[in-house]
Amino acid sequence: MNYKELIEQSKSTRDFKDKEVPQKIIEQVSEYSSDSTTIFPDQKIQMKLLQDGHEVYHALEGMAGFNGIMIKAPQYILFSTDNTKDHQINVGYYVQNMILKLEDLGIDSCWIAIPEDGEIIKLALNIADDKEAAALIAIGYDNNQVKVINRFHFGENYSKTDMKVVENNVATRLTMDKIVYLDSWGNNMSVDRLIEMKMNDIFHYAVMAPSTYNRQPWRFILKGDHLYLAIRRDPGVNDELDLLDAGIIMLYVELMMRDANITGKWHVVTDTKMDGIPQNYRYIGFYSH
Ligand SMILES: Cc1cc2nc3c(=O)[nH]c(=O)nc-3n(C[C@H](O)[C@H](O)[C@H](O)COP(=O)(O)O)c2cc1C
């Protein structure tokens, strides 16, 4: 998969065609998931295709989605896991990886926020198991022919229907110099410095990560060969959403570090305090060798 291209083109779809995703694609995503690694390799995450979109939409209306506004889609995928400490970090990381795979296979999607108590969702959907409902996404084909973001490649033949307006989703994101500090909190790194350190590409793509309400809560401190991550806590956004947002950006950083041939991995240390991080931020961990 060309992750840079996928990340660049990724966006939330909220208006779907009335067309189902073929079973074969779901199987391909499922196979991909069994070959993928996560931050907590021992945590098992299950994917469940919710086939009857109409039924799911009505069952979850008023309950799932920002302010209870459910997104209408032909199908959904529910992700469940054991309710272990910080499990949502891994769920964010894992689900976003599946979203990139779906996109690679031509499928559009959108995250849908669910209540902290996943039991409510399971009850509404008549699912009886001992797992925690941890995340939900809508899947299908984008109905909005105007906003989509395929790039134009010269020399290729595009029909009018395939031609989509180019809109780079970077426009709605913070610039990298607003999210990376050097050595200590508040000491913003300039883009030039990031270029000098050959880290500009990593953050250029990282800021494209989706986040709840597009609030972009991530801040990094680059110190020596460690990259520390903190997530802002915002009123109206629960702890689980903070951790999902953390997991998503951790996936993007890791993919881009790998692309830049920087070896390392994420170390989650949510129990530890980190000096200098303001109280309204939550320290998640660091990336290093
Ligand atoms: C954990 C999570 C939950 C989300 N829940 C919803 C939701 O319930 N409804 C919605 O319309 N968008 C939801 N989103 C999508 C974000 O609003 C979206 O990613 C952000 O605005 C950036 O836009 P983009 O994904 O098109 O780049 C969610 C995103 C995340 C990461």
The ligand as an SDF file (V2000), in Angstrom:
LIG
                    3D

 31 33  0  0  0  0  0  0  0  0999 V2000
  -12.7750    8.5930   17.1490 C   0  0  0  0  0  0  0  0  0  0  0  0
  -13.5120    9.3960   16.1100 C   0  0  0  0  0  0  0  0  0  0  0  0
  -14.8880    9.5000   16.1580 C   0  0  0  0  0  0  0  0  0  0  0  0
  -15.5640   10.2180   15.1770 C   0  0  0  0  0  0  0  0  0  0  0  0
  -16.9290   10.2760   15.2270 N   0  0  0  0  0  0  0  0  0  0  0  0
  -17.6010   10.9480   14.2740 C   0  0  0  0  0  0  0  0  0  0  0  0
  -19.0250   11.0200   14.3160 C   0  0  0  0  0  0  0  0  0  0  0  0
  -19.6700   10.4700   15.2040 O   0  0  0  0  0  0  0  0  0  0  0  0
  -19.6610   11.7230   13.3390 N   0  0  0  0  0  0  0  0  0  0  0  0
  -18.9730   12.3420   12.3290 C   0  0  0  0  0  0  0  0  0  0  0  0
  -19.6130   12.9470   11.4720 O   0  0  0  0  0  0  0  0  0  0  0  0
  -17.6230   12.2890   12.2540 N   0  0  0  0  0  0  0  0  0  0  0  0
  -16.9290   11.6090   13.1920 C   0  0  0  0  0  0  0  0  0  0  0  0
  -15.5590   11.5510   13.1430 N   0  0  0  0  0  0  0  0  0  0  0  0
  -14.8430   12.1410   12.0000 C   0  0  0  0  0  0  0  0  0  0  0  0
  -14.1050   13.4370   12.3300 C   0  0  0  0  0  0  0  0  0  0  0  0
  -15.0060   14.4770   12.5600 O   0  0  0  0  0  0  0  0  0  0  0  0
  -13.1720   13.7450   11.1470 C   0  0  0  0  0  0  0  0  0  0  0  0
  -12.1880   12.7720   11.0940 O   0  0  0  0  0  0  0  0  0  0  0  0
  -12.4980   15.1040   11.2360 C   0  0  0  0  0  0  0  0  0  0  0  0
  -13.4650   16.1010   11.1680 O   0  0  0  0  0  0  0  0  0  0  0  0
  -11.4760   15.3030   10.1030 C   0  0  0  0  0  0  0  0  0  0  0  0
  -12.0680   15.2110    8.8280 O   0  0  0  0  0  0  0  0  0  0  0  0
  -11.5670   14.1670    7.7460 P   0  0  0  0  0  0  0  0  0  0  0  0
  -11.6400   12.7890    8.3740 O   0  0  0  0  0  0  0  0  0  0  0  0
  -12.5070   14.3200    6.5880 O   0  0  0  0  0  0  0  0  0  0  0  0
  -10.1700   14.5250    7.3840 O   0  0  0  0  0  0  0  0  0  0  0  0
  -14.8520   10.8640   14.1210 C   0  0  0  0  0  0  0  0  0  0  0  0
  -13.4640   10.7580   14.0900 C   0  0  0  0  0  0  0  0  0  0  0  0
  -12.7950   10.0420   15.0580 C   0  0  0  0  0  0  0  0  0  0  0  0
  -11.3110    9.9370   14.9770 C   0  0  0  0  0  0  0  0  0  0  0  0
  1  2  1  0
  2  3  1  0
  2 30  2  0
  3  4  2  0
  4  5  1  0
  4 28  1  0
  5  6  2  0
  6  7  1  0
  6 13  1  0
  7  8  2  0
  7  9  1  0
  9 10  1  0
 10 11  2  0
 10 12  1  0
 12 13  2  0
 13 14  1  0
 14 15  1  0
 14 28  1  0
 15 16  1  0
 16 17  1  0
 16 18  1  0
 18 19  1  0
 18 20  1  0
 20 21  1  0
 20 22  1  0
 22 23  1  0
 23 24  1  0
 24 25  2  0
 24 26  1  0
 24 27  1  0
 28 29  2  0
 29 30  1  0
 30 31  1  0
M  END
$$$$
